[in-house]
Amino acid sequence: MGTRLKVLNAFKALHRTRVAVFKDDAKALSAARLKINDEFRKNKNETSEENIVKMIKMGSDVEAVLREGVLQMEHVGDKTLLLRPRESLLLENVPYCDQPRRKS
C-alpha cells in the first residue's frame, strides 16, 4: 500500500474514532476535528519516508488511545457525573469472591 494511502487511512480512522468517542458532544467533536486537521496540515509537506512512517504510527497509537481509553462523562448535578461508556468498552463482568477457595 502506498504511503499516501496509508496517511489517508490514518486520517480517516482518526476522524471515525473522533465521531464515535465524542458522540453528542459538539464542542469536543469540533475541537478534535480542528486538532486532527491542524496536525495533518502542519505535516503535509513532509517528504522523509522515515518521518512519515513514524507519524502514521503515532496517529494509529492516538486513535487506539481514543478508542480504548476515553470515556464520556456529563455533569448532571452539582457534584454528580453521568458516565456514558461505549459498547466496545464494556467488559463481561466476572464476580469477585472475597473468600479464598478451600483446597479439596
Backbone as a chain_set.jsonl record, in Angstrom:
{"seq": "MGTRLKVLNAFKALHRTRVAVFKDDAKALSAARLKINDEFRKNKNETSEENIVKMIKMGSDVEAVLREGVLQMEHVGDKTLLLRPRESLLLENVPYCDQPRRKS", "coords": {"N": [[0.856, -1.16, 0.0], [0.558, 2.22, -0.816], [2.322, 5.07, 0.535], [0.918, 7.47, 0.636], [-1.728, 6.58, 0.627], [-1.772, 5.189, 3.054], [-1.456, 7.322, 4.84], [-3.832, 8.725, 4.349], [-5.671, 6.777, 5.185], [-5.055, 6.668, 7.933], [-5.807, 9.252, 8.671], [-8.582, 9.196, 8.109], [-9.351, 7.146, 9.878], [-8.813, 8.311, 12.364], [-10.705, 10.395, 12.332], [-13.112, 8.927, 12.187], [-13.021, 7.577, 14.63], [-13.012, 9.761, 16.353], [-15.627, 10.732, 15.957], [-17.106, 8.592, 16.996], [-16.195, 8.442, 19.668], [-16.674, 10.978, 20.828], [-19.413, 11.349, 20.632], [-22.451, 13.136, 20.501], [-21.382, 15.407, 21.703], [-20.817, 18.381, 20.868], [-18.888, 20.388, 21.19], [-16.48, 19.024, 21.906], [-16.259, 17.368, 19.655], [-15.827, 19.256, 17.636], [-13.422, 20.478, 18.52], [-11.654, 18.294, 18.46], [-11.742, 17.662, 15.732], [-10.609, 19.989, 14.625], [-8.014, 19.842, 15.738], [-7.007, 17.398, 14.694], [-7.096, 17.934, 11.914], [-5.391, 20.162, 11.857], [-2.903, 19.089, 12.684], [-2.358, 17.248, 10.605], [-2.322, 19.002, 8.44], [-0.166, 20.613, 9.148], [1.977, 18.918, 8.758], [1.932, 18.263, 6.073], [3.775, 18.692, 4.019], [5.874, 17.038, 4.442], [8.573, 15.014, 3.45], [10.302, 12.972, 4.027], [10.461, 9.572, 4.142], [10.854, 7.96, 6.385], [10.133, 9.64, 8.555], [7.459, 10.038, 7.912], [6.42, 7.466, 8.21], [6.783, 7.177, 10.97], [5.038, 9.166, 11.894], [2.588, 8.177, 10.964], [2.428, 5.882, 12.528], [2.282, 7.099, 15.061], [-0.176, 8.387, 14.761], [-1.906, 6.174, 14.551], [-1.52, 5.096, 17.074], [-2.563, 7.139, 18.696], [-5.192, 7.044, 17.854], [-5.901, 4.526, 18.837], [-5.66, 4.971, 21.611], [-7.661, 6.897, 21.978], [-9.903, 5.367, 21.24], [-9.847, 3.248, 23.094], [-9.395, 4.31, 25.63], [-10.809, 6.605, 26.375], [-13.501, 8.001, 28.041], [-16.856, 9.157, 28.03], [-18.279, 11.701, 29.93], [-20.826, 13.447, 31.714], [-21.918, 16.403, 33.269], [-24.481, 16.293, 35.556], [-25.471, 17.242, 37.83], [-24.693, 19.223, 40.761], [-22.554, 17.946, 42.072], [-22.415, 15.625, 40.617], [-21.804, 13.207, 38.143], [-22.562, 11.826, 34.967], [-21.828, 8.844, 33.55], [-21.098, 7.746, 30.336], [-20.455, 5.045, 28.88], [-19.076, 3.526, 25.932], [-20.247, 0.805, 23.918], [-18.152, -0.857, 23.147], [-16.322, -0.608, 25.187], [-17.308, -1.873, 27.373], [-16.938, -4.64, 29.467], [-17.198, -8.171, 30.004], [-18.575, -8.956, 33.041], [-16.993, -10.378, 35.72], [-17.67, -12.157, 38.592], [-16.398, -11.289, 41.81], [-14.816, -12.904, 44.459], [-14.486, -12.717, 47.902], [-13.817, -14.648, 49.71], [-11.357, -17.095, 50.116], [-10.813, -20.035, 48.135], [-11.459, -23.335, 49.294], [-9.128, -25.901, 49.654], [-9.443, -29.072, 48.199]], "CA": [[0.0, 0.0, 0.0], [1.358, 3.425, -0.918], [2.409, 5.923, 1.724], [-0.181, 8.441, 0.576], [-2.946, 5.864, 1.019], [-1.663, 4.92, 4.496], [-1.718, 8.592, 5.534], [-5.266, 8.98, 4.217], [-6.371, 5.818, 6.056], [-4.864, 7.109, 9.32], [-6.638, 10.454, 8.81], [-9.985, 8.767, 8.165], [-9.563, 6.376, 11.108], [-8.875, 9.269, 13.472], [-11.989, 11.096, 12.293], [-14.182, 7.979, 12.553], [-12.912, 7.35, 16.07], [-13.442, 11.023, 16.985], [-17.093, 10.784, 15.919], [-17.635, 7.573, 17.908], [-15.807, 8.713, 21.056], [-17.269, 12.226, 21.321], [-20.793, 11.401, 20.166], [-23.367, 14.049, 21.212], [-20.638, 16.48, 22.362], [-20.428, 19.221, 19.731], [-17.664, 21.129, 21.499], [-15.356, 18.095, 21.813], [-16.158, 16.957, 18.258], [-15.221, 20.355, 16.886], [-12.031, 20.644, 18.953], [-10.882, 17.154, 17.96], [-11.637, 17.822, 14.283], [-9.63, 21.038, 14.367], [-6.679, 19.362, 16.109], [-6.592, 16.391, 13.717], [-6.83, 18.615, 10.647], [-4.23, 21.027, 12.029], [-1.69, 18.262, 12.718], [-2.095, 16.725, 9.271], [-1.964, 20.144, 7.589], [1.163, 21.059, 9.554], [2.989, 17.981, 8.264], [1.594, 17.817, 4.718], [4.911, 18.817, 3.11], [6.95, 16.127, 4.867], [8.997, 14.148, 2.342], [11.1, 11.857, 4.542], [9.661, 8.353, 4.307], [11.016, 7.512, 7.771], [9.307, 10.503, 9.401], [6.049, 9.789, 7.589], [6.063, 6.19, 8.854], [6.68, 7.456, 12.417], [3.813, 9.934, 12.132], [1.456, 7.259, 10.775], [2.407, 5.049, 13.735], [1.779, 7.927, 16.152], [-1.606, 8.577, 14.514], [-2.635, 4.946, 14.902], [-1.466, 4.985, 18.538], [-3.528, 8.12, 19.226], [-6.526, 6.51, 17.563], [-6.141, 3.429, 19.778], [-5.872, 5.559, 22.94], [-9.006, 7.486, 21.961], [-10.905, 4.303, 21.161], [-9.833, 2.341, 24.242], [-9.137, 4.918, 26.918], [-11.554, 7.83, 26.642], [-14.896, 7.826, 28.427], [-17.65, 10.374, 28.034], [-18.985, 11.986, 31.176], [-21.624, 14.658, 31.607], [-22.364, 16.944, 34.549], [-25.937, 16.277, 35.677], [-25.786, 17.905, 39.082], [-23.59, 19.996, 41.302], [-21.424, 17.032, 42.332], [-22.792, 14.358, 40.014], [-21.432, 12.995, 36.752], [-23.198, 10.693, 34.305], [-20.861, 8.15, 32.718], [-21.701, 7.139, 29.151], [-19.453, 4.187, 28.219], [-19.434, 2.94, 24.638], [-20.438, -0.65, 23.975], [-16.86, -1.532, 22.974], [-15.549, -0.521, 26.424], [-17.914, -2.705, 28.409], [-16.374, -5.973, 29.54], [-18.006, -9.155, 30.709], [-18.305, -8.814, 34.458], [-16.703, -11.632, 36.401], [-17.864, -11.92, 40.022], [-15.224, -11.359, 42.666], [-15.116, -13.609, 45.697], [-13.554, -12.375, 48.962], [-13.444, -15.856, 50.443], [-10.481, -17.987, 49.338], [-11.348, -21.378, 47.913], [-10.891, -24.396, 50.132], [-8.468, -26.967, 48.893], [-10.126, -30.338, 48.457]], "C": [[0.91, 1.233, 0.0], [1.298, 4.272, 0.339], [1.253, 6.907, 1.776], [-1.495, 7.813, 1.043], [-2.938, 5.546, 2.514], [-1.956, 6.176, 5.31], [-3.212, 8.901, 5.498], [-6.078, 8.043, 5.105], [-6.242, 6.204, 7.525], [-5.74, 8.327, 9.607], [-8.112, 10.075, 8.972], [-10.283, 8.001, 9.454], [-9.658, 7.294, 12.314], [-10.221, 9.997, 13.495], [-13.154, 10.173, 12.634], [-14.188, 7.728, 14.054], [-13.377, 8.577, 16.833], [-14.962, 11.084, 17.058], [-17.7, 9.774, 16.898], [-17.382, 7.927, 19.367], [-16.547, 9.924, 21.618], [-18.697, 12.43, 20.826], [-21.635, 12.297, 21.083], [-22.643, 15.144, 21.995], [-20.041, 17.373, 21.273], [-19.11, 19.951, 19.975], [-16.43, 20.238, 21.359], [-15.164, 17.611, 20.377], [-15.449, 18.018, 17.424], [-13.746, 20.525, 17.235], [-11.156, 19.511, 18.417], [-10.691, 17.25, 16.449], [-10.58, 18.86, 13.93], [-8.207, 20.568, 14.651], [-6.159, 18.341, 15.094], [-6.218, 17.067, 12.398], [-5.58, 19.481, 10.732], [-2.93, 20.227, 11.994], [-1.359, 17.704, 11.334], [-1.68, 17.85, 8.32], [-0.542, 20.622, 7.88], [2.262, 20.187, 8.943], [2.753, 17.538, 6.818], [2.768, 17.885, 3.739], [6.095, 17.937, 3.499], [7.293, 15.168, 3.725], [9.785, 12.933, 2.815], [10.193, 10.658, 4.838], [9.698, 7.865, 5.753], [10.132, 8.335, 8.716], [7.82, 10.266, 9.159], [5.577, 8.506, 8.255], [5.906, 6.384, 10.359], [5.39, 8.201, 12.732], [2.559, 9.084, 11.936], [1.307, 6.371, 12.002], [1.853, 5.836, 14.918], [0.267, 8.162, 15.999], [-2.418, 7.354, 14.879], [-2.616, 4.705, 16.406], [-2.469, 5.928, 19.195], [-4.946, 7.613, 19.011], [-6.876, 5.385, 18.53], [-6.399, 3.954, 21.189], [-7.264, 6.177, 23.015], [-10.075, 6.404, 22.04], [-10.992, 3.504, 22.445], [-9.771, 3.037, 25.592], [-9.943, 6.155, 27.264], [-13.003, 7.487, 26.929], [-15.604, 9.166, 28.389], [-18.369, 10.502, 29.363], [-19.705, 13.317, 31.014], [-22.02, 15.108, 33.015], [-23.891, 16.957, 34.561], [-26.39, 16.929, 36.973], [-24.566, 18.641, 39.569], [-22.356, 19.126, 41.506], [-21.672, 15.664, 41.723], [-22.39, 14.327, 38.544], [-22.163, 11.77, 36.227], [-22.177, 10.101, 33.345], [-21.592, 7.493, 31.556], [-20.662, 6.287, 28.429], [-19.978, 3.687, 26.871], [-19.511, 1.431, 24.804], [-19.097, -1.387, 23.913], [-16.01, -1.506, 24.251], [-16.095, -1.41, 27.533], [-17.341, -4.115, 28.33], [-17.352, -6.9, 30.236], [-17.611, -9.106, 32.175], [-18.128, -10.191, 35.096], [-16.841, -11.386, 37.897], [-16.563, -12.111, 40.809], [-15.628, -12.01, 43.979], [-14.058, -13.263, 46.741], [-13.035, -13.613, 49.709], [-12.523, -16.725, 49.577], [-11.118, -19.371, 49.201], [-10.67, -22.366, 48.856], [-10.264, -25.446, 49.239], [-9.14, -28.29, 49.226], [-9.188, -31.491, 48.44]], "O": [[1.904, 1.281, 0.724], [0.341, 4.197, 1.11], [0.678, 7.146, 2.838], [-2.273, 8.438, 1.762], [-3.977, 5.623, 3.17], [-2.622, 6.11, 6.343], [-3.79, 9.295, 6.511], [-7.064, 8.462, 5.711], [-7.204, 6.083, 8.284], [-6.347, 8.416, 10.674], [-8.798, 10.576, 9.863], [-11.342, 8.183, 10.056], [-10.493, 7.079, 13.193], [-10.806, 10.19, 14.561], [-14.094, 10.596, 13.306], [-15.25, 7.675, 14.675], [-14.061, 8.454, 17.849], [-15.524, 11.444, 18.092], [-18.698, 10.071, 17.555], [-18.255, 7.735, 20.212], [-16.998, 9.896, 22.763], [-19.133, 13.564, 20.626], [-21.529, 12.212, 22.306], [-23.246, 15.755, 22.878], [-18.918, 17.156, 20.818], [-18.308, 20.109, 19.055], [-15.438, 20.65, 20.758], [-14.029, 17.46, 19.926], [-14.58, 17.707, 16.609], [-12.912, 20.696, 16.345], [-10.035, 19.753, 17.97], [-9.61, 16.957, 15.937], [-9.755, 18.64, 13.043], [-7.293, 20.866, 13.882], [-5.002, 18.412, 14.681], [-5.155, 16.804, 11.836], [-4.795, 19.532, 9.785], [-1.964, 20.637, 11.35], [-0.193, 17.692, 10.937], [-0.788, 17.667, 7.492], [0.195, 20.989, 6.965], [3.352, 20.675, 8.648], [3.32, 16.536, 6.384], [2.749, 17.194, 2.721], [7.188, 18.077, 2.95], [6.401, 14.583, 3.11], [9.921, 11.961, 2.073], [9.287, 10.729, 5.668], [8.685, 7.408, 6.283], [9.458, 7.773, 9.58], [7.02, 10.29, 10.095], [4.475, 8.452, 8.801], [4.995, 5.817, 10.962], [4.724, 7.903, 13.723], [1.578, 9.25, 12.66], [0.192, 6.131, 12.467], [1.05, 5.314, 15.691], [-0.474, 8.139, 16.982], [-3.501, 7.473, 15.453], [-3.577, 4.174, 16.962], [-3.148, 5.548, 20.149], [-5.798, 7.74, 19.89], [-8.012, 5.294, 18.994], [-7.268, 3.435, 21.89], [-7.968, 6.0, 24.008], [-11.031, 6.513, 22.809], [-12.086, 3.115, 22.857], [-10.068, 2.414, 26.611], [-9.775, 6.707, 28.351], [-13.651, 6.776, 26.162], [-15.003, 10.198, 28.686], [-18.98, 9.555, 29.858], [-19.258, 14.197, 30.279], [-22.409, 14.29, 33.848], [-24.52, 17.555, 33.688], [-27.586, 17.14, 37.176], [-23.536, 18.687, 38.896], [-21.245, 19.522, 41.154], [-21.198, 14.654, 42.244], [-22.604, 15.286, 37.802], [-22.359, 10.794, 36.951], [-21.713, 10.781, 32.43], [-22.574, 6.777, 31.751], [-20.049, 6.75, 27.466], [-21.176, 3.456, 26.703], [-18.915, 0.858, 25.716], [-18.928, -2.423, 24.555], [-15.077, -2.298, 24.384], [-15.409, -1.666, 28.522], [-17.27, -4.708, 27.253], [-18.231, -6.453, 30.972], [-16.43, -9.207, 32.504], [-19.007, -11.049, 35.015], [-16.189, -10.487, 38.427], [-15.75, -12.983, 40.501], [-16.676, -11.69, 44.54], [-12.869, -13.482, 46.512], [-11.937, -13.6, 50.267], [-12.864, -17.053, 48.441], [-11.874, -19.804, 50.07], [-9.485, -22.251, 49.169], [-10.814, -25.821, 48.203], [-9.38, -28.596, 50.394], [-9.606, -32.631, 48.641]]}, "num_chains": 1, "name": "protein.A"}
